[in-house]
Amino acid sequence: MTRDSAPRVRGGDDAAAGAGPAGGLRVYGVSAAVDGRGTGRRDGPGAGHGGTVPGSPDVRLRDYVHGYVGFGPTMGLPAVQRVLPEVAVMLVLDFVARPSRLVTAEGGAARMPSLPVIGLHDRPVLVEHGGSPRGVAIGLTPPGAHALFGVAMSELANTYTSLADLVGGRAWCLVEQLSQLSHWQARFALLDRTLTQWLAGTNAPAATVLRAWRRLTESAGQLTIAGLSDELGCSRRYLEMRFGEQVGLPPKTAARILRFKGAARILTAADGGSLSEIAGRCGYSDQAHLNRDFRALAGCTPTEFLLRRSSG
């Protein structure tokens, strides 16, 4: 596994890599609404919005998979990109090897593993991209990733790990099969079949964790953990233990990221309102609380965040 540190190096475009309950799926900072549109497109440099094609998983995978996004060379990646925390575990299956690197807090860099599985992060990460992207990304729910890989999600939190280290040679077989298909619809169907096969015989996510995860995402992180524990009929300590095993981050941290995502979404909307209004709408105690979370999770203030998005 490659464990990254909170980077201090500034620069690059802000990006989110993951799936949000209300924001579609993001891969390399490009968002695509996951509604199944465009999944019949033929592979090509101009396919999809911003070089991406979204796909919806089979309904039977809804507790495990947020969605799929095919991506191609026209996605337009910057040389250095700030990837922000998300609430999905991402599998990025590049059809062509690219020499991407993770920038460390000390200013050094570590090689991005092939076919990276990106666990939940509680800090931004800088990524140096190399080459033109072409492949497909899979956004997994954290409980779904736990069922698929059979490891404690705390081991994958704040790490980039090769899919081959988790599922063996099946990872490379899947990439080869996907790259040989010419239509995104066929690729997404293959992913449905493959993930269903890989999940067969695995332990289903704990019902308590699934319900807790749904409630947190539905509330955009505005439920208190004490209130959530009472609602579920379990102790806070039990919920924290289960989240460490099947989500990777404590429930309080997951709620914090969800609130941040909601605030960032409203902030970048045309009629988002003032910072104090956004803070109130997203469950922050005050604007100072909002500012602290943006500094911790985006590496900048809300105003700086908006300026970066506007200029990018």
Secondary structure as the mmCIF struct_conf table of DSSP 4:
data_model
#
loop_
_struct_conf.conf_type_id
_struct_conf.id
_struct_conf.beg_label_comp_id
_struct_conf.beg_label_asym_id
_struct_conf.beg_label_seq_id
_struct_conf.end_label_comp_id
_struct_conf.end_label_asym_id
_struct_conf.end_label_seq_id
STRN STRN1 THR A 2 ARG A 3
BEND BEND1 GLY A 12 GLY A 12
STRN STRN2 ASP A 13 ALA A 16
STRN STRN3 GLY A 18 GLY A 20
TURN_TY1_P TURN_TY1_P1 PRO A 21 GLY A 23
STRN STRN4 GLY A 24 VAL A 27
TURN_TY1_P TURN_TY1_P2 TYR A 28 GLY A 29
STRN STRN5 VAL A 30 ALA A 32
BEND BEND2 ASP A 35 GLY A 36
TURN_TY1_P TURN_TY1_P3 ARG A 37 GLY A 40
HELX_LH_PP_P HELX_LH_PP_P1 ARG A 41 ARG A 41
STRN STRN6 ARG A 42 ARG A 42
HELX_LH_PP_P HELX_LH_PP_P2 ASP A 43 ASP A 43
TURN_TY1_P TURN_TY1_P4 PRO A 45 GLY A 46
BEND BEND3 GLY A 48 GLY A 48
STRN STRN7 HIS A 49 HIS A 49
TURN_TY1_P TURN_TY1_P5 GLY A 50 GLY A 51
STRN STRN8 THR A 52 GLY A 55
HELX_LH_PP_P HELX_LH_PP_P3 SER A 56 ASP A 58
HELX_RH_3T_P HELX_RH_3T_P1 VAL A 59 LEU A 61
TURN_TY1_P TURN_TY1_P6 ARG A 62 TYR A 64
STRN STRN9 VAL A 65 PHE A 71
HELX_RH_3T_P HELX_RH_3T_P2 PRO A 73 MET A 75
BEND BEND4 ALA A 79 ALA A 79
STRN STRN10 VAL A 80 LEU A 84
HELX_LH_PP_P HELX_LH_PP_P4 PRO A 85 PRO A 85
BEND BEND5 VAL A 87 ALA A 88
STRN STRN11 VAL A 89 ASP A 94
BEND BEND6 PHE A 95 VAL A 96
STRN STRN12 ARG A 101 VAL A 103
HELX_LH_PP_P HELX_LH_PP_P5 THR A 104 THR A 104
TURN_TY1_P TURN_TY1_P7 ALA A 105 GLU A 106
BEND BEND7 GLY A 107 GLY A 107
STRN STRN13 ALA A 109 ARG A 111
HELX_LH_PP_P HELX_LH_PP_P6 MET A 112 PRO A 113
BEND BEND8 SER A 114 LEU A 115
STRN STRN14 PRO A 116 ILE A 118
BEND BEND9 ASP A 122 ARG A 123
STRN STRN15 VAL A 125 GLU A 128
BEND BEND10 GLY A 131 GLY A 131
STRN STRN16 GLY A 135 LEU A 140
HELX_RH_AL_P HELX_RH_AL_P1 PRO A 142 PHE A 149
BEND BEND11 VAL A 151 VAL A 151
HELX_RH_3T_P HELX_RH_3T_P3 MET A 153 GLU A 155
TURN_TY1_P TURN_TY1_P8 LEU A 156 ASN A 158
STRN STRN17 THR A 159 SER A 162
HELX_RH_AL_P HELX_RH_AL_P2 LEU A 163 VAL A 167
TURN_TY1_P TURN_TY1_P9 GLY A 168 GLY A 169
HELX_RH_AL_P HELX_RH_AL_P3 ARG A 170 GLN A 180
STRN STRN18 HIS A 183 HIS A 183
HELX_RH_AL_P HELX_RH_AL_P4 TRP A 184 LEU A 199
TURN_TY1_P TURN_TY1_P10 ALA A 200 GLY A 201
BEND BEND12 THR A 202 THR A 202
HELX_LH_PP_P HELX_LH_PP_P7 ASN A 203 ALA A 206
HELX_RH_AL_P HELX_RH_AL_P5 ALA A 207 GLU A 218
TURN_TY1_P TURN_TY1_P11 SER A 219 GLY A 221
BEND BEND13 LEU A 223 LEU A 223
HELX_RH_AL_P HELX_RH_AL_P6 ILE A 225 LEU A 232
TURN_TY1_P TURN_TY1_P12 GLY A 233 GLY A 233
BEND BEND14 CYS A 234 CYS A 234
HELX_RH_AL_P HELX_RH_AL_P7 ARG A 236 GLN A 246
TURN_TY1_P TURN_TY1_P13 VAL A 247 VAL A 247
BEND BEND15 GLY A 248 LEU A 249
HELX_RH_AL_P HELX_RH_AL_P8 PRO A 251 LEU A 267
TURN_TY1_P TURN_TY1_P14 THR A 268 THR A 268
BEND BEND16 ALA A 269 ALA A 269
TURN_TY1_P TURN_TY1_P15 ALA A 270 ASP A 271
HELX_RH_AL_P HELX_RH_AL_P9 LEU A 275 ARG A 281
TURN_TY1_P TURN_TY1_P16 CYS A 282 GLY A 283
BEND BEND17 SER A 285 ASP A 286
HELX_RH_AL_P HELX_RH_AL_P10 GLN A 287 ALA A 298
BEND BEND18 GLY A 299 CYS A 300
HELX_RH_AL_P HELX_RH_AL_P11 PRO A 302 SER A 311
#
